[in-house]
């Protein structure tokens, strides 16, 4: 396994799926002057600020980052943080999921914007959220999304997940909620929804173009 320090080109290449490409339901405020990837910007109306650029951990389901090996993956996370990135995008179904807790454990938690996702139809979504917290070794997740919504009826189909996220927010386990949209019908519903605080939009999700 190659654990040598990553060059800037390698860093960009290995993190091609960047959470910074996310589109937010509300306008993002930006500082005056030249925009930088590491500027702290307001996340819609949530009151949260994070960097414009994020580091994704799920390229090809996380295979790209997973093949680095855990030690190199940890170095990748630290490399991004040391260069100003504060936004880390995760999900339970990414191959890198078991590594996130150790990767961020030495970083100041209050300076990290940790985004995760919950999908499928679990019997007890609240337990799933607790397992996310245990895996990430943290008391809270900054943003928790309903994962991979594609239909125009996802707010009905995923109501149990939404209710569980609401309950976690009330307990301080989640700061803001949202959805990741993988198709236009879901996106249209999310844009009109009063529930959605953050909308993470996949561009060309099926790699058709």
C-alpha positions as MATLAB code, in Angstrom:
seq = 'XXXXXXXXXXXXXXXXXXXXXXXXXXXXXXXXXXXXXXXXXXXXXXXXXXXXXXXXXXXXXXXXXXXXXXXXXXXXXXXXXXXXXXXXXXXXXXXXXXXXXXXXXXXXXXXXXXXXXXXXXXXXXXXXXXXXXXXXXXXXXXXXXXXXXXXXXXXXXXXXXXXXXXXXXXXXXXXXXXXXXXXXXXXXXXXXXXXXXXXXXXXXXXXXX';
ca = [
       0.000    0.000    0.000;
       1.307    3.427   -0.924;
       1.053    5.714    2.088;
       3.295    8.505    0.799;
       1.941   12.063    1.105;
      -0.592   12.939   -1.577;
       0.225   15.568   -4.149;
      -2.291   18.258   -4.922;
      -3.129   16.562   -8.241;
      -3.635   13.185   -6.539;
      -5.821   14.759   -3.894;
      -8.097   16.343   -6.463;
      -8.184   13.204   -8.607;
      -9.008   10.849   -5.749;
     -11.805   13.051   -4.495;
     -13.495   13.686   -7.811;
     -16.929   13.355   -6.222;
     -17.011   16.556   -4.249;
     -19.729   17.493   -1.871;
     -19.046   21.103   -2.795;
     -21.061   20.520   -5.955;
     -24.164   20.379   -3.792;
     -26.997   22.713   -4.637;
     -28.794   24.185   -1.657;
     -32.515   24.902   -1.565;
     -31.858   28.416   -0.297;
     -29.395   30.942   -1.637;
     -25.845   30.604   -0.324;
     -24.336   33.846    0.922;
     -20.746   34.458   -0.118;
     -18.106   36.917    1.048;
     -17.196   39.885   -1.118;
     -14.167   39.622   -3.360;
     -12.576   36.546   -4.877;
     -14.302   33.294   -3.960;
     -12.173   30.458   -2.642;
     -12.971   26.799   -2.157;
     -12.237   27.093    1.547;
     -14.397   30.158    2.232;
     -16.864   29.578    5.038;
     -20.308   30.251    3.573;
     -23.795   30.196    5.049;
     -25.764   27.028    4.368;
     -29.099   28.450    3.308;
     -31.152   29.552    6.304;
     -29.791   26.907    8.681;
     -27.446   29.229   10.564;
     -24.581   26.852    9.815;
     -21.434   27.829    7.948;
     -19.121   25.448    6.155;
     -16.632   25.487    3.325;
     -17.785   25.901   -0.241;
     -15.818   22.796   -1.207;
     -16.449   19.469    0.471;
     -14.618   16.183    0.436;
     -16.699   13.197   -0.652;
     -16.055    9.682    0.627;
     -18.373    7.798   -1.712;
     -16.904    7.857   -5.237;
     -18.328    4.755   -6.950;
     -19.930    3.801   -3.662;
     -16.709    4.621   -1.834;
     -14.630    2.123   -3.814;
     -12.232    4.810   -5.057;
     -11.356    5.959   -1.532;
     -11.591    2.450   -0.028;
      -8.926    1.139   -2.368;
      -6.477    3.615   -0.867;
      -6.505    1.590    2.356;
      -7.483    2.920    5.752;
      -4.181    4.576    6.622;
      -4.041    6.487    3.344;
      -7.739    7.343    3.646;
      -7.112    8.879    7.069;
      -4.272   10.895    5.567;
      -6.590   12.046    2.778;
      -9.117   13.394    5.288;
      -6.367   15.133    7.245;
      -4.839   16.535    4.053;
      -8.157   18.147    3.175;
      -8.657   19.529    6.680;
      -5.132   20.959    6.857;
      -5.804   22.830    3.623;
      -9.027   24.379    4.860;
     -11.781   21.916    3.952;
     -14.362   21.528    6.708;
     -17.182   19.703    4.889;
     -17.037   15.888    4.843;
     -19.741   13.922    3.029;
     -20.478   10.376    4.247;
     -23.130    7.665    4.126;
     -23.746    4.295    5.721;
     -23.745    2.468    2.398;
     -20.341    3.815    1.343;
     -17.478    1.342    1.667;
     -15.566    3.975    3.659;
     -18.300    4.251    6.310;
     -16.497    2.195    9.012;
     -13.410    4.396    8.712;
     -14.910    7.853    9.230;
     -14.840    7.859   13.034;
     -11.122    7.160   13.212;
     -10.396    9.525   10.327;
     -11.904   12.543   12.107;
     -11.262   11.652   15.749;
      -8.232   13.930   16.101;
      -9.883   16.891   14.381;
     -11.776   19.582   16.337;
     -15.379   18.417   16.058;
     -16.872   21.914   16.300;
     -14.994   22.958   13.154;
     -16.192   20.037   11.030;
     -19.406   19.942    9.025;
     -20.272   16.244    8.943;
     -23.005   15.260    6.514;
     -24.444   11.751    6.423;
     -27.417    9.953    4.882;
     -30.023    7.376    5.799;
     -31.844    5.377    3.140;
     -33.872    2.276    2.459;
     -36.716    1.172    4.716;
     -35.162    0.178    8.050;
     -37.466   -1.292   10.708;
     -36.221    1.217   13.269;
     -34.653    4.274   11.639;
     -33.964    5.847   15.032;
     -31.656    2.937   15.851;
     -29.914    3.434   12.531;
     -29.275    7.079   13.419;
     -27.808    6.025   16.775;
     -25.516    3.572   14.974;
     -24.366    6.375   12.702;
     -23.397    8.401   15.749;
     -21.566    5.451   17.256;
     -19.650    4.816   14.060;
     -18.672    8.460   13.652;
     -17.763    8.636   17.364;
     -19.702   11.851   17.797;
     -22.723   13.137   19.704;
     -24.317   14.787   16.697;
     -24.407   14.871   12.913;
     -24.457   18.327   11.386;
     -26.714   17.356    8.502;
     -28.628   14.119    7.952;
     -30.243   13.455    4.589;
     -32.871   11.071    3.304;
     -30.663    9.221    0.840;
     -31.145    8.722   -2.903;
     -34.665    9.985   -3.543;
     -35.815    9.590   -7.141;
     -39.619    9.709   -7.242;
     -42.102   12.540   -7.034;
     -43.711   10.843   -4.035;
     -40.625   10.394   -1.870;
     -42.036   12.546    0.946;
     -44.773    9.934    1.373;
     -42.565    6.887    0.790;
     -39.855    8.107    3.165;
     -42.087    9.588    5.855;
     -40.765    7.229    8.557;
     -37.197    8.339    7.835;
     -38.218   11.982    7.916;
     -40.022   11.510   11.250;
     -36.963    9.772   12.729;
     -34.723   12.623   11.600;
     -37.163   15.123   13.134;
     -37.027   13.236   16.435;
     -33.225   13.165   16.317;
     -33.166   16.915   15.690;
     -35.322   17.518   18.742;
     -32.826   15.526   20.828;
     -29.824   17.407   19.452;
     -28.474   14.392   17.583;
     -28.952   16.086   14.213;
     -28.592   19.788   13.495;
     -30.326   20.097   10.121;
     -32.221   17.765    7.813;
     -32.409   17.313    4.070;
     -32.518   14.986    1.099;
     -30.216   13.821   -1.660;
     -32.004   13.900   -5.005;
     -31.004   11.568   -7.818;
     -33.740   12.455  -10.298;
     -35.744   15.482  -11.404;
     -39.119   14.357   -9.983;
     -37.592   14.120   -6.505;
     -35.830   17.428   -6.979;
     -39.043   19.241   -7.863;
     -40.743   17.942   -4.727;
     -37.743   18.815   -2.550;
     -37.635   22.366   -3.878;
     -41.288   22.866   -2.916;
     -41.065   21.110    0.448;
     -41.236   23.032    3.707;
     -39.443   20.156    5.444;
     -36.222   20.174    3.435;
     -33.472   22.371    4.850;
     -30.633   21.082    2.661;
     -30.913   19.639   -0.836;
     -27.905   17.675   -2.078;
     -28.355   17.266   -5.826;
     -26.595   14.603   -7.840;
     -25.591   15.832  -11.297;
     -25.890   13.104  -13.945;
     -26.532   10.448  -11.269;
     -26.977    7.529  -13.636;
     -23.853    8.520  -15.625;
     -25.961    8.642  -18.776;
     -24.103   11.601  -20.278;
];
